[in-house]
Amino acid sequence: MVGVFWLVFVLFADVLPCCRQLRQPSLTASLADLPHSPPVGGDGRTKGALRSPCPGFGGANEQEAPSITLTLAGFCSRDRAAPRRLQPEENHVLLAKKYTDHLTTPRPKAPCLETLLFFYNSPLTSRDPGTDYDNDDQKWPTMVPRRRRGAANDAGDDSVSKPDAPKNQRPNSSWRGRSMRGGQCGKKPKLIVTIFSILAAIYLGFGAYLTYLAHTVRDIRIDYTNCKHDAPNKFSPMPPDYITAHFSKTDSNYNPYEAEWMKENRTVPVKGYTDDRTYCRIKFNIPEELNPTISFFYNLENFYQNHRRYVNSFNAKQLLGDAVDGRTINDSTCDPIAYDPEGSGKIVYPCGLVANSFFNDTFSNPVLLSVPGSNAANETYKMSTKGIAWSGMKDLYGDTKYDINQIVPPPNWEPRYRGGYSEKNPPPNLKEDEAFQNWMMLAAAPNFFKLYQRNDNDTLKEGQYQVDIEDNFDTTKYNGRKAFVITTLSTMGSRNIWPGIIFLIVGGICLILDIWFILSFFLWKPRKLGDPSYLSWNQPSAPQGHAAS
């Protein structure tokens, strides 16, 4: 096998200016001019060594000689002792180290130049595979050390100034050239144990903190999916499995796991006309006072907002308020919710599947029934639909520039816009409709929560509350479920125990590995890992030449 080695130069100097002034030496001599020593081969023969005189140097057959790789470098050194001679391996690389004072221009504090020559003499890598370097009758290849471009000046300064880079050339830095210095930690037992100890402490501590924050959140969740079909016409107890609650107070007169529901059909006026609606009325208990902020979410299950066709089904320019023409709408991803399904040719605003499936159940403010210690029969806990969307979301929406006669609402918006848009019932201002903006922020998972209303100032008192829900959004046709959640917030938001659990699991794994390494490295006491004294060339019986290599 052909050996390929990299030449590494280490620069030593008496003083720093000497090292700064050092440059590639000015050499225009043949290797025949260099002093040479007889080579020492592993088998006593000369194998590709520099010999004096060197046959073939400057000869007529110089063009026929195989090429040889040659590298030359120099450095300041105060030590003039002869370098150690290395034992060359057969048909591989020979290292010749000689001082060549007579080939260099003397410099202050740089009296010597050490030359390193690496070259191949293996026929396997030669341009002339048939050359036999063991035969003295064969021509030896020509090897001429050459200096860099440019000659030394009269003062002996052979330093080479780099030519100016072209103006269109990109800068070559360590970052751009991917030549930044790097390091690798030695994986010693103490370092491994220390790393895993630190990781275990961080993950376990942070996981415990996240778990604590999750358990400080107080909330109640009520599933009302089947209210329209299963609830009676008067208040009656709800199934307990429809209720989920997390409260710290357990001795209250108000049991959070007891709730009542009923359905009620109403005829309501809707901006110029009347419509029959179904309402779900739910009574539930709050066993302790809840400090603000109080948030009201709706929760959908088994609703896949991350479907590829669904995700792309909207027109961004139309949402910004631009009056997008029919051809553009037809070429967009709004299809099949792009034109009036009645065949009028009007454009659907806002178009697409996302807008058409907008969650259209409405919730009243929670009403405290039979206020304790007060003559008032009921007390409304006022919540706001403002400030429920991210502030930057408003920049994606605008008031439409369409004429009312050009557009129709999406098909599923019919209960809200009976008979289409009109002067009395104009299209919505999407820039101010934060509930719609929240809906357009698509969820990655099929089970998700979206904020509906909030109260940042008032305490939610202990007692029994009632919420009336206009039940419009049908989830039964796709086997989904819906619920509402009233909750407090922690530093990390609403209740979510999974981040803390994940951190605790990772921290536990790090702790187990840490204990294992402690037992392996310090108690069971195997042989020392990474001890260089076990290397073969560091053994007392190793030959001097092999150890030096």
C-alpha positions as CSV (number, residue, x, y, z in Angstrom):
1,M,0.0,0.0,0.0
2,V,1.2,3.4,-0.9
3,G,1.7,5.7,2.1
4,V,0.4,9.3,1.8
5,F,1.4,11.6,4.6
6,W,0.8,15.3,5.3
7,L,3.7,17.5,6.0
8,V,3.2,19.6,9.2
9,F,5.5,22.5,9.9
10,V,5.9,24.0,13.3
11,L,7.4,27.4,13.6
12,F,9.9,28.2,16.4
13,A,11.7,31.5,16.8
14,D,13.9,33.3,19.3
15,V,11.6,36.3,19.2
16,L,8.3,37.1,17.6
17,P,9.7,39.5,14.9
18,C,11.9,36.7,13.6
19,C,8.9,34.6,13.0
20,R,7.0,37.4,11.3
21,Q,9.9,38.2,9.0
22,L,10.5,34.6,7.9
23,R,9.4,33.7,4.4
24,Q,9.8,30.9,1.9
25,P,13.6,30.7,1.1
26,S,15.0,31.8,-2.2
27,L,16.3,28.6,-3.7
28,T,17.3,28.1,-7.3
29,A,19.5,25.1,-6.9
30,S,19.3,21.5,-7.9
31,L,19.2,18.8,-5.3
32,A,22.5,17.8,-6.6
33,D,23.9,20.8,-4.8
34,L,22.5,19.7,-1.4
35,P,24.7,17.8,1.1
36,H,23.4,14.3,1.4
37,S,24.0,11.4,3.7
38,P,23.8,7.7,2.7
39,P,20.3,6.4,3.3
40,V,19.5,3.8,5.8
41,G,17.0,1.2,4.5
42,G,15.1,-1.3,6.5
43,D,16.9,-4.1,4.6
44,G,20.2,-2.4,4.2
45,R,19.6,-1.3,0.6
46,T,19.1,2.2,-0.7
47,K,15.5,2.7,-1.6
48,G,14.7,6.0,-3.2
49,A,17.1,7.9,-1.1
50,L,19.0,11.1,-2.1
51,R,22.4,10.0,-3.2
52,S,25.5,12.1,-3.9
53,P,26.0,12.6,-6.7
54,C,22.5,12.0,-8.0
55,P,22.5,10.4,-11.5
56,G,20.3,12.0,-14.0
57,F,20.1,15.5,-12.4
58,G,20.1,17.9,-15.3
59,G,20.8,15.1,-17.8
60,A,19.5,14.8,-21.4
61,N,16.8,12.3,-20.3
62,E,15.4,14.7,-17.8
63,Q,12.0,14.9,-19.6
64,E,11.6,11.1,-19.4
65,A,12.0,10.9,-15.6
66,P,8.8,10.3,-13.6
67,S,7.6,13.3,-11.6
68,I,8.1,13.4,-7.8
69,T,6.2,15.4,-5.2
70,L,8.5,17.8,-3.3
71,T,7.8,20.1,-0.4
72,L,10.2,22.6,1.0
73,A,9.8,24.8,4.1
74,G,11.9,26.5,6.6
75,F,11.8,27.9,10.1
76,C,14.0,29.7,12.6
77,S,15.7,27.5,15.1
78,R,18.3,28.2,17.8
79,D,19.2,24.5,17.9
80,R,21.9,23.5,15.4
81,A,22.0,19.9,16.5
82,A,21.7,17.3,13.8
83,P,18.2,16.0,13.4
84,R,17.3,12.4,14.2
85,R,17.4,10.2,11.1
86,L,14.1,8.3,10.6
87,Q,14.0,4.8,9.3
88,P,12.4,4.8,5.8
89,E,9.9,2.1,4.9
90,E,10.2,0.2,1.8
91,N,8.7,1.8,-1.3
92,H,7.1,4.5,0.7
93,V,8.1,8.0,1.8
94,L,11.6,9.1,2.8
95,L,12.1,12.0,5.1
96,A,15.4,13.8,4.6
97,K,16.3,16.6,7.1
98,K,19.3,18.7,6.4
99,Y,20.5,22.2,7.3
100,T,21.2,24.3,4.3
101,D,22.8,27.5,5.6
102,H,24.6,28.2,2.4
103,L,21.3,28.4,0.4
104,T,19.7,31.1,2.5
105,T,20.2,34.8,2.9
106,P,21.3,35.5,6.5
107,R,18.7,37.4,8.6
108,P,18.9,38.9,12.1
109,K,18.0,36.3,14.7
110,A,17.3,33.8,11.9
111,P,20.7,32.1,11.2
112,C,19.5,28.8,10.0
113,L,16.9,27.1,7.8
114,E,15.8,23.6,8.2
115,T,14.7,21.8,5.1
116,L,12.1,19.0,5.0
117,L,11.8,16.9,1.8
118,F,9.0,14.5,1.3
119,F,8.9,12.5,-2.0
120,Y,7.4,9.3,-3.4
121,N,9.7,6.7,-4.8
122,S,7.1,3.9,-5.1
123,P,6.7,2.7,-8.7
124,L,3.0,2.4,-8.1
125,T,2.7,6.1,-8.0
126,S,5.3,7.0,-10.6
127,R,4.5,8.2,-14.1
128,D,6.9,5.5,-15.3
129,P,5.7,2.3,-13.6
130,G,8.6,0.3,-15.1
131,T,11.3,2.3,-13.5
132,D,13.4,0.3,-11.1
133,Y,14.9,2.5,-8.5
134,D,17.0,-0.3,-7.1
135,N,19.0,-0.5,-10.3
136,D,21.9,2.0,-10.4
137,D,21.8,2.1,-14.2
138,Q,18.3,3.6,-14.2
139,K,17.9,7.4,-14.5
140,W,16.9,9.1,-11.2
141,P,14.1,11.6,-11.4
142,T,15.0,15.3,-11.4
143,M,14.0,17.0,-8.1
144,V,14.5,20.8,-8.0
145,P,13.3,22.8,-5.0
146,R,11.8,26.0,-6.4
147,R,11.0,29.2,-4.6
148,R,7.9,31.2,-4.9
149,R,7.4,33.7,-7.7
150,G,9.6,36.8,-7.4
151,A,13.3,37.1,-6.6
152,A,15.0,38.5,-3.6
153,N,15.8,42.1,-3.9
154,D,19.2,43.7,-3.3
155,A,18.6,43.8,0.4
156,G,18.0,40.1,0.5
157,D,14.3,40.4,1.1
158,D,12.7,37.5,-0.6
159,S,9.3,37.9,1.0
160,V,6.5,37.7,-1.6
161,S,3.7,40.2,-1.6
162,K,0.3,38.8,-2.6
163,P,-1.1,40.3,-5.7
164,D,-4.3,42.3,-5.4
165,A,-7.4,40.2,-5.6
166,P,-9.8,41.0,-8.4
167,K,-12.6,43.3,-7.5
168,N,-15.2,40.6,-8.3
169,Q,-13.5,38.0,-6.2
170,R,-15.3,37.0,-3.0
171,P,-13.4,37.5,0.3
172,N,-11.7,34.3,1.5
173,S,-12.0,34.2,5.3
174,S,-11.8,31.3,7.7
175,W,-15.6,31.2,7.9
176,R,-16.1,31.3,4.1
177,G,-13.4,28.9,3.4
178,R,-14.6,26.5,6.1
179,S,-11.1,26.5,7.7
180,M,-12.0,27.6,11.2
181,R,-10.1,26.2,14.0
182,G,-11.9,23.4,15.8
183,G,-11.3,21.1,18.8
184,Q,-12.5,17.9,20.2
185,C,-12.7,17.1,23.9
186,G,-10.8,14.2,25.1
187,K,-13.5,11.7,26.4
188,K,-12.0,11.0,29.8
189,P,-14.1,9.3,32.5
190,K,-14.2,12.4,34.7
191,L,-15.3,14.6,31.8
192,I,-18.1,12.1,30.8
193,V,-19.4,11.9,34.3
194,T,-19.3,15.7,34.7
195,I,-21.2,16.3,31.5
196,F,-23.9,13.8,32.3
197,S,-24.2,15.2,35.9
198,I,-24.7,18.7,34.5
199,L,-27.2,17.5,31.9
200,A,-29.2,15.5,34.5
201,A,-29.3,18.5,36.9
202,I,-30.5,20.9,34.1
203,Y,-33.1,18.6,32.6
204,L,-34.5,17.4,36.0
205,G,-34.6,20.9,37.4
206,F,-36.3,22.4,34.4
207,G,-38.7,19.5,34.1
208,A,-39.7,19.8,37.7
209,Y,-40.2,23.5,37.3
210,L,-42.4,23.0,34.2
211,T,-44.4,20.3,35.9
212,Y,-45.0,22.6,38.9
213,L,-46.2,25.4,36.6
214,A,-48.6,23.1,34.9
215,H,-50.1,22.1,38.2
216,T,-50.6,25.7,39.3
217,V,-53.1,26.2,36.4
218,R,-56.8,25.9,37.4
219,D,-59.2,25.0,34.6
220,I,-62.5,23.3,33.8
221,R,-63.3,21.7,30.4
222,I,-66.9,20.7,29.4
223,D,-67.7,18.7,26.3
224,Y,-71.0,19.7,24.7
225,T,-70.7,17.8,21.4
226,N,-74.0,15.9,21.9
227,C,-76.0,18.7,23.5
228,K,-78.2,19.3,20.4
229,H,-79.2,15.6,20.3
230,D,-79.0,14.3,23.9
231,A,-79.7,17.2,26.2
232,P,-83.3,17.5,27.4
233,N,-85.5,20.6,27.3
234,K,-84.9,21.3,31.0
235,F,-81.8,21.3,33.1
236,S,-80.6,17.8,34.0
237,P,-77.2,16.4,35.1
238,M,-74.5,15.9,32.4
239,P,-72.6,12.7,32.1
240,P,-69.5,13.0,34.4
241,D,-67.1,11.9,31.7
242,Y,-68.0,15.1,29.8
243,I,-66.3,17.2,32.5
244,T,-62.6,17.6,33.3
245,A,-61.4,19.9,36.1
246,H,-58.2,20.8,37.9
247,F,-58.6,22.7,41.1
248,S,-56.7,22.7,44.4
249,K,-59.7,23.2,46.7
250,T,-61.6,20.0,47.3
251,D,-63.9,20.9,50.3
252,S,-66.0,23.5,48.5
253,N,-69.8,23.4,48.3
254,Y,-69.4,23.7,44.5
255,N,-68.3,20.4,43.0
256,P,-66.6,21.0,39.7
257,Y,-67.6,17.6,38.4
258,E,-71.2,18.3,38.7
259,A,-72.8,20.1,35.8
260,E,-76.3,20.5,34.2
261,W,-77.3,21.1,30.6
262,M,-80.4,21.6,28.4
263,K,-81.2,22.6,24.9
264,E,-83.5,25.3,23.8
265,N,-84.8,26.3,20.4
266,R,-85.2,30.0,19.8
267,T,-86.3,32.2,17.0
268,V,-83.9,35.1,16.9
269,P,-83.8,38.3,14.7
270,V,-80.8,38.4,12.4
271,K,-80.4,41.9,10.8
272,G,-83.7,42.2,9.0
273,Y,-85.0,38.6,9.2
274,T,-85.6,35.9,11.8
275,D,-84.0,32.5,12.1
276,D,-84.5,29.4,14.2
277,R,-81.5,28.6,16.3
278,T,-80.6,25.8,18.8
279,Y,-79.0,26.9,22.1
280,C,-77.1,24.7,24.6
281,R,-77.3,26.0,28.1
282,I,-74.8,24.7,30.6
283,K,-74.5,25.2,34.4
284,F,-71.1,24.4,36.0
285,N,-69.3,25.0,39.3
286,I,-66.1,26.9,40.1
287,P,-65.0,25.7,43.6
288,E,-62.4,28.5,44.2
289,E,-61.6,32.1,43.2
290,L,-59.5,32.3,40.1
291,N,-57.2,35.2,39.6
292,P,-56.8,36.9,36.2
293,T,-55.9,36.4,33.5
294,I,-59.0,34.2,32.8
295,S,-59.1,32.7,29.3
296,F,-62.0,31.1,27.5
297,F,-61.0,28.6,24.8
298,Y,-63.0,26.3,22.5
299,N,-61.5,22.9,21.8
300,L,-61.9,20.8,18.7
301,E,-60.9,17.1,18.4
302,N,-60.3,15.1,15.2
303,F,-60.3,18.2,13.0
304,Y,-57.3,18.1,10.7
305,Q,-56.4,21.6,9.8
306,N,-53.0,20.4,8.5
307,H,-54.3,18.7,5.4
308,R,-52.3,19.9,2.4
309,R,-55.3,20.9,0.3
310,Y,-56.9,22.6,3.3
311,V,-53.8,24.5,4.2
312,N,-53.5,26.1,0.8
313,S,-57.1,26.8,0.3
314,F,-57.2,30.6,0.7
315,N,-56.2,33.8,-1.3
316,A,-53.9,36.1,0.6
317,K,-54.5,39.1,-1.6
318,Q,-58.3,38.8,-1.1
319,L,-57.8,38.6,2.7
320,L,-55.7,41.8,2.5
321,G,-58.7,43.6,1.0
322,D,-57.8,43.5,-2.7
323,A,-60.7,43.1,-5.1
324,V,-59.3,40.0,-6.8
325,D,-60.9,39.4,-10.1
326,G,-62.7,36.2,-11.1
327,R,-59.9,34.8,-13.3
328,T,-57.3,35.1,-10.5
329,I,-59.7,33.5,-8.1
330,N,-60.4,30.7,-10.6
331,D,-56.6,30.0,-11.0
332,S,-56.0,30.1,-7.2
333,T,-56.2,27.3,-4.7
334,C,-59.6,28.5,-3.4
335,D,-61.4,25.9,-5.5
336,P,-64.0,24.5,-4.9
337,I,-65.1,27.4,-2.7
338,A,-64.4,30.2,-5.2
339,Y,-67.7,31.0,-6.8
340,D,-71.3,31.1,-5.7
341,P,-72.6,27.5,-5.7
342,E,-76.0,28.9,-6.8
343,G,-74.5,29.8,-10.2
344,S,-74.8,33.5,-10.0
345,G,-71.1,33.9,-11.0
346,K,-70.3,36.0,-7.9
347,I,-67.0,35.5,-6.1
348,V,-67.0,34.0,-2.6
349,Y,-65.5,36.3,0.0
350,P,-63.5,35.1,1.8
351,C,-62.9,32.1,-0.5
352,G,-61.4,28.7,0.3
353,L,-61.9,25.8,2.5
354,V,-60.3,27.4,5.6
355,A,-62.7,30.3,5.7
356,N,-65.7,28.2,4.8
357,S,-65.1,25.9,7.8
358,F,-64.8,28.8,10.3
359,F,-65.9,27.8,13.7
360,N,-69.3,29.6,14.1
361,D,-70.5,28.5,17.6
362,T,-71.0,31.6,19.8
363,F,-70.6,31.7,23.6
364,S,-72.1,34.1,26.1
365,N,-70.2,35.6,29.0
366,P,-70.3,33.4,32.1
367,V,-73.1,34.4,34.5
368,L,-72.7,33.8,38.2
369,L,-76.0,32.5,39.5
370,S,-77.3,33.4,43.0
371,V,-74.4,35.6,44.0
372,P,-73.3,34.7,47.6
373,G,-73.5,37.6,50.0
374,S,-75.4,39.9,47.6
375,N,-78.9,40.8,46.8
376,A,-78.3,40.5,43.1
377,A,-79.7,37.3,41.5
378,N,-77.0,37.1,38.9
379,E,-73.7,38.7,38.0
380,T,-72.2,38.6,34.6
381,Y,-68.5,38.0,34.3
382,K,-67.6,40.2,31.4
383,M,-65.1,38.9,28.9
384,S,-63.7,40.6,25.7
385,T,-63.0,39.2,22.2
386,K,-60.3,41.9,21.7
387,G,-56.7,41.0,22.2
388,I,-57.2,37.3,21.6
389,A,-55.0,37.2,18.4
390,W,-51.4,38.1,17.9
391,S,-50.8,41.7,17.1
392,G,-49.0,41.0,13.9
393,M,-51.9,39.0,12.5
394,K,-53.8,42.2,11.7
395,D,-51.2,43.1,9.1
396,L,-52.4,40.1,7.0
397,Y,-56.0,41.4,6.7
398,G,-57.8,44.4,5.5
399,D,-61.3,45.8,4.8
400,T,-62.5,44.5,1.4
401,K,-62.7,46.7,-1.7
402,Y,-65.3,44.5,-3.3
403,D,-68.7,45.9,-4.1
404,I,-71.4,44.1,-2.2
405,N,-73.1,43.0,-5.4
406,Q,-69.8,41.2,-6.5
407,I,-69.5,38.8,-3.6
408,V,-71.3,36.2,-1.6
409,P,-70.5,34.6,1.8
410,P,-69.1,31.1,2.0
411,P,-71.8,28.4,2.1
412,N,-71.3,27.5,5.8
413,W,-71.7,31.2,6.7
414,E,-75.4,31.1,5.7
415,P,-76.8,31.1,9.3
416,R,-74.9,34.4,9.9
417,Y,-75.6,36.0,6.5
418,R,-79.0,34.8,5.5
419,G,-79.6,35.8,1.9
420,G,-76.1,37.0,1.4
421,Y,-74.3,40.3,2.0
422,S,-76.4,43.4,2.1
423,E,-76.3,47.0,3.3
424,K,-77.9,45.9,6.6
425,N,-75.6,42.9,6.9
426,P,-72.3,43.8,5.2
427,P,-69.3,41.6,4.9
428,P,-67.1,41.3,8.0
429,N,-64.1,43.5,8.5
430,L,-61.5,40.8,8.7
431,K,-58.8,43.2,10.1
432,E,-60.9,43.6,13.3
433,D,-62.3,40.0,13.5
434,E,-59.7,38.4,15.8
435,A,-61.7,35.2,16.1
436,F,-61.4,34.7,12.3
437,Q,-57.7,35.5,12.5
438,N,-57.2,32.9,15.2
439,W,-59.1,30.3,13.0
440,M,-56.8,31.1,10.0
441,M,-53.8,30.3,12.2
442,L,-53.9,26.6,11.3
443,A,-53.2,24.0,13.9
444,A,-50.5,21.3,13.4
445,A,-52.4,18.6,15.4
446,P,-56.0,17.4,15.0
447,N,-56.8,18.3,18.7
448,F,-56.3,22.0,19.3
449,F,-57.5,24.9,21.4
450,K,-58.3,28.4,20.1
451,L,-58.8,31.5,22.3
452,Y,-62.4,32.9,22.1
453,Q,-62.5,35.6,24.8
454,R,-60.6,36.7,27.9
455,N,-60.6,38.9,31.0
456,D,-57.3,40.4,32.2
457,N,-58.5,42.3,35.2
458,D,-61.3,40.7,37.3
459,T,-61.3,37.7,39.6
460,L,-63.6,34.9,38.7
461,K,-65.5,34.2,42.0
462,E,-66.4,30.9,43.5
463,G,-69.9,29.7,42.7
464,Q,-72.2,28.3,40.0
465,Y,-72.1,29.7,36.5
466,Q,-74.1,29.4,33.3
467,V,-73.0,29.7,29.7
468,D,-75.3,29.8,26.7
469,I,-74.0,28.4,23.5
470,E,-75.4,29.0,20.0
471,D,-74.9,25.5,18.6
472,N,-74.1,25.8,14.9
473,F,-70.9,23.9,14.3
474,D,-71.6,20.3,13.6
475,T,-68.8,17.9,14.5
476,T,-70.7,14.7,14.4
477,K,-70.5,14.3,10.6
478,Y,-66.7,13.8,10.8
479,N,-66.6,12.0,14.2
480,G,-65.2,15.0,15.9
481,R,-65.9,16.5,19.3
482,K,-66.1,20.1,20.7
483,A,-65.8,21.6,24.2
484,F,-65.1,24.9,25.9
485,V,-62.4,25.5,28.5
486,I,-62.2,28.2,31.2
487,T,-58.7,28.4,32.6
488,T,-56.0,30.5,34.3
489,L,-52.6,31.0,32.8
490,S,-49.1,30.4,34.1
491,T,-45.8,31.7,32.9
492,M,-45.8,28.9,30.3
493,G,-49.4,29.5,29.3
494,S,-52.3,27.1,29.8
495,R,-52.1,23.7,31.4
496,N,-49.7,21.3,29.6
497,I,-47.8,18.7,31.5
498,W,-46.1,17.1,28.6
499,P,-43.1,19.5,28.3
500,G,-42.2,18.8,31.9
501,I,-42.6,15.1,31.5
502,I,-40.3,15.0,28.5
503,F,-37.7,17.0,30.3
504,L,-37.9,14.7,33.3
505,I,-37.6,11.6,31.1
506,V,-34.4,13.0,29.4
507,G,-33.0,14.0,32.8
508,G,-33.7,10.6,34.2
509,I,-31.9,9.0,31.3
510,C,-28.9,11.3,31.8
511,L,-28.9,10.4,35.5
512,I,-29.0,6.7,34.9
513,L,-26.1,7.0,32.4
514,D,-24.2,9.1,34.9
515,I,-24.6,6.4,37.6
516,W,-23.5,3.7,35.1
517,F,-20.4,5.6,34.2
518,I,-19.5,6.2,37.8
519,L,-19.8,2.5,38.6
520,S,-17.9,1.6,35.4
521,F,-15.0,4.0,35.8
522,F,-14.5,4.3,39.5
523,L,-16.0,1.4,41.4
524,W,-15.6,-1.6,39.1
525,K,-12.1,-0.4,38.1
526,P,-11.4,-1.7,34.7
527,R,-8.1,-0.9,32.9
528,K,-7.3,2.7,32.4
529,L,-9.1,4.1,29.3
530,G,-7.1,6.3,26.9
531,D,-3.7,5.7,28.7
532,P,-1.0,6.3,26.1
533,S,1.4,4.1,27.9
534,Y,-0.5,1.1,26.4
535,L,0.5,2.1,22.8
536,S,2.9,-0.3,21.2
537,W,5.6,2.3,20.4
538,N,5.6,3.5,24.0
539,Q,6.5,0.0,25.3
540,P,10.1,-0.5,26.6
541,S,10.7,-3.1,23.9
542,A,9.7,-0.8,21.0
543,P,12.7,0.0,18.6
544,Q,13.9,3.6,18.7
545,G,13.3,4.2,15.0
546,H,9.7,3.0,15.2
547,A,9.0,5.1,18.3
548,A,10.3,8.2,16.6
549,S,8.1,7.7,13.6
